Amino acid sequence: MTTDVHVREQRLRKQAELQSLYSNLANLRDTAEASYIQASAAIPERLINQINDVRREIALVEHQLLVLQDETVQTPGHEFYQQAFQAELAQNFDEALTLYKKAARYSYPDAHPAARSLRYLIKTSRSKSATPNVWVSLPASKSRNRLLIGLASLLILALIVAFAVNSFSTQPRNVVSAEPAATTTPTPPVIIMIIPDTATPTAIPTATDTPIPAATIAPLPISTPEFTPTASPIPAPTLRAAPRVLEPKNGLVWGGGAVVFEFERLDLGFDELYCLNTLRGYDKTNTENWSFPPVGSKEPGIPIEEHVFRIAKVQGMRCIVWSAAIGKESCQNIISQTTDERVIGMPQPCSFK
């Protein structure tokens, strides 16, 4: 009996560790896609190594759960994903992409992000092979011609500088000869003769009185209110209507097996998909302490395998709350309104009143 309890505790710890690794992998995927530059199609190699390390840790924890006789990990999606990961490391990109698509049909958590990252990697390798090497050694005749043109341009530049220095050296002599002539002229007697001639001293105070009015300071506050109307236009985001959910009904009590979330079929774009928002688990005190990452699909049906709900139930979740929306390229970019939240009871729905 004690050994069974010990194995159960180990299994619970490994399941929690596996969920933590999945969330860490999702964060690394988001960081890698945010740093993806469309012009060069480059993802930092450091992030790729970190993602692969987390994926190896996930494979190790899943193997440990298999040793602990946890059959929820042994799914077709898990097998296809591991084969795709090994094919990607061997650079068999086409085979890996096909296997990732098969794993995505069984709702493996990292199948869609792994396929998307692999497409980026394929695009990167193709763009690098398509761009010609610009820095190729030129023929000897072309390099010789460029050397002669460079020497000729340097010679012309040296002649221009020499001409400018020569013209500069001739100008200061006239300036020096003019300066002593200006210093030797007896200008003070002329100024003394002008002062007693006319009674101009009376006009001097009026010249000083005219700049006294300081009315030039007044226009300063006039320009400030003109800049305020620029903040008025606020673009209002327009979202399309939320998708209509057919199944499951609100208040469903889970009794085992997979749960398929069905949507009303819409005319989606080529890069749009149905998104099931994060499944959030609540315990008996209505405290949220468990979650399952968002899932997207081009088809209007998203199956969630049994082991997800079984893990939530083992961890003491009384119910799971969820909603749905439409995403563009991924479920991180929601372009529609979100449906009302619905509840799946485990074993009975929660009461949030």
Residue pairs with C-beta under 8 A, 6 or more apart in sequence:
7 68
7 69
10 68
11 65
11 68
11 70
12 314
12 315
14 61
14 64
14 65
14 68
14 70
15 65
15 70
15 311
15 314
15 315
16 315
17 61
18 58
18 61
18 62
18 65
18 73
19 290
19 311
21 54
21 57
21 58
21 61
22 58
22 109
22 110
22 293
23 293
24 54
25 51
25 54
25 55
25 58
25 110
25 113
26 109
26 110
26 113
26 293
28 47
28 50
28 51
28 54
29 51
29 110
29 113
29 117
30 332
31 47
32 43
32 44
32 47
32 48
32 51
32 117
33 116
33 117
33 120
33 330
35 43
35 44
35 47
36 42
36 43
36 120
40 127
41 120
41 123
41 124
41 127
42 124
43 117
43 120
43 121
43 124
51 117
52 89
55 85
55 110
58 110
59 82
59 85
62 73
62 78
65 72
65 73
66 73
66 74
72 305
72 306
72 307
72 310
72 311
73 307
75 106
75 108
75 305
75 307
76 102
76 106
77 102
77 103
77 104
77 105
77 106
77 107
77 108
77 111
77 305
78 103
78 108
80 99
80 100
80 102
80 103
80 106
80 108
80 111
81 99
81 100
81 103
81 108
81 110
81 111
81 114
83 99
84 95
84 96
84 97
84 98
84 99
84 100
84 102
84 103
84 114
85 96
85 114
87 93
87 95
87 96
87 99
88 96
88 114
88 118
93 118
93 121
93 122
93 125
96 118
97 115
97 118
97 119
97 122
100 111
100 112
100 114
100 115
100 118
101 111
101 115
103 111
104 111
104 112
104 115
106 303
106 305
107 295
107 302
107 303
107 304
107 305
109 293
109 295
112 296
112 330
113 330
116 330
138 146
195 201
239 335
239 336
239 337
240 326
240 335
240 336
240 337
241 336
241 337
242 324
242 325
242 326
242 336
242 337
242 338
242 339
243 263
243 264
243 266
243 274
243 324
243 325
243 326
243 336
243 339
244 263
244 264
244 339
245 261
245 262
245 263
245 264
245 324
245 339
245 342
246 262
246 263
246 264
247 260
247 261
247 262
248 259
248 260
248 261
248 342
248 344
249 342
250 342
250 343
251 342
251 343
251 345
251 349
252 259
252 343
252 344
252 345
253 344
253 345
253 346
253 347
253 348
253 349
254 309
254 313
254 320
254 344
254 345
254 346
254 347
255 347
256 306
257 306
258 303
258 304
258 305
258 306
259 303
259 304
259 309
259 344
260 301
260 302
260 303
260 304
261 276
261 301
261 302
261 303
261 304
261 322
261 324
262 300
262 301
263 274
263 300
263 301
263 302
263 324
264 300
265 300
266 300
266 326
268 274
268 298
268 326
269 328
271 328
271 329
272 326
272 327
272 328
272 335
273 296
273 297
273 298
273 326
273 327
273 330
273 331
274 296
274 297
274 298
274 299
274 300
274 302
274 324
274 326
274 327
275 294
275 295
275 296
275 324
275 325
275 326
275 327
275 331
275 334
276 294
276 295
276 296
276 302
276 304
276 322
276 324
276 331
277 294
277 322
277 323
277 324
277 325
277 331
277 338
278 291
278 292
278 293
278 294
278 322
279 291
279 292
279 304
279 308
279 312
279 320
279 321
279 322
280 288
280 290
280 291
280 320
280 321
280 322
281 288
281 289
281 290
281 291
281 312
281 315
281 317
281 319
281 320
281 321
282 288
282 289
282 317
282 318
282 319
282 320
282 321
282 350
283 289
283 316
283 317
283 318
284 316
284 318
286 350
286 351
286 352
289 315
290 312
290 315
290 317
292 304
292 308
292 312
294 331
294 332
295 302
295 304
295 331
296 302
296 327
296 330
296 331
309 320
309 344
309 346
312 320
312 346
313 346
317 346
318 345
318 346
318 347
318 348
318 350
319 343
319 344
319 345
319 346
319 348
319 349
319 350
320 343
320 344
320 346
321 341
321 342
321 343
321 344
321 350
322 341
322 342
322 344
323 338
323 339
323 340
323 341
323 342
324 338
324 339
325 331
325 334
325 336
325 337
325 338
325 339
326 334
326 335
326 336
327 333
327 334
327 335
328 334
328 335
343 349
343 350
